[in-house]
Amino acid sequence: MTVTEALQARRAIPSFEKGVSITREEIDTLINRACLAPSSMNLQPWDFLVCITDEDKARMQSVAMNQKKVSEASAVLAVICNLDFPDHAAAVADSNIANGYFGEDRKAGFITNATAIKANPQAVREEAIRSSNLWAMAFMLVAIEAGWHTGPMGGFVAEDLSKEFGLPPSRFPVLLITIGRPNPEIKLLPRGIRFSSAELTHYGNW
Ligand SMILES: Cc1cc2nc3c(=O)[nH]c(=O)nc-3n(C[C@H](O)[C@H](O)[C@H](O)COP(=O)(O)O)c2cc1C
């Protein structure tokens, strides 16, 4: 499957076939593949909360505007922004040194640069959201490649989700992704309009 074919096959699935299970191993494989997504300075400002049991999916549905597809799906994954992502700097620096990007002498400087963003909480938040959404798209594409379908969902109450699942203050959910097989009884309507490059794109100046 090419990337273009995966993009064409991906749809926001409105209803899933009930009773289809997905294993933790399958989810972990998809997560690890999606972790090839880029992030600023490779600091990977994301974590994941996955609901796989009926009980946990029902809890997630209760904080997601009661959208039924959450409990119909085989799993629902919350993409979580990690505001402590600058703390990844030392591990990323070590990896960069091991990969020959720079020498040990530049480790401290790299960490100083990577952690400077902490002085600006809004920038931390924006960066966490920016890169976590790139991760989310990568996840939906690798899921399609593996024969799963997904649905991105912003229809949830972040504070309620954080409370229900015990997220620490340094974490907040940015997107839910349902995963499963489409309900064969529901006909998927044609994909909605996409505006074209001619309508959207400005070359050079605005
Ligand atoms: C950030 C975001 C939030 C969304 N939230 C919801 C949601 O809460 N419930 C829902 O049914 N669909 C949701 N969607 C799905 C969109 O409605 C859908 O992606 C869009 O209509 C385009 O359809 P397609 O994905 O099938 O091409 C969301 C999509 C995105 C990207």
The ligand as a Gaussian input file, in Angstrom:
#p B3LYP/6-31G(d) Opt

LIG

0 1
 C       -9.357000      17.180000      15.176000
 C      -10.528000      16.356000      14.714000
 C      -11.609000      16.179000      15.560000
 C      -12.687000      15.392000      15.166000
 N      -13.694000      15.125000      16.061000
 C      -14.673000      14.264000      15.735000
 C      -15.633000      13.863000      16.695000
 O      -15.569000      14.227000      17.874000
 N      -16.616000      13.023000      16.298000
 C      -16.704000      12.561000      15.035000
 O      -17.635000      11.803000      14.744000
 N      -15.782000      12.883000      14.097000
 C      -14.769000      13.723000      14.416000
 N      -13.792000      14.035000      13.497000
 C      -13.866000      13.458000      12.144000
 C      -14.139000      14.498000      11.064000
 O      -15.493000      14.876000      11.088000
 C      -13.748000      13.908000       9.698000
 O      -12.366000      13.607000       9.731000
 C      -14.049000      14.846000       8.555000
 O      -15.429000      15.033000       8.399000
 C      -13.496000      14.353000       7.222000
 O      -13.957000      13.060000       6.940000
 P      -12.926000      11.888000       6.574000
 O      -11.981000      11.800000       7.749000
 O      -13.767000      10.637000       6.440000
 O      -12.230000      12.240000       5.316000
 C      -12.713000      14.806000      13.864000
 C      -11.606000      14.997000      13.024000
 C      -10.519000      15.735000      13.441000
 C       -9.317000      15.857000      12.528000

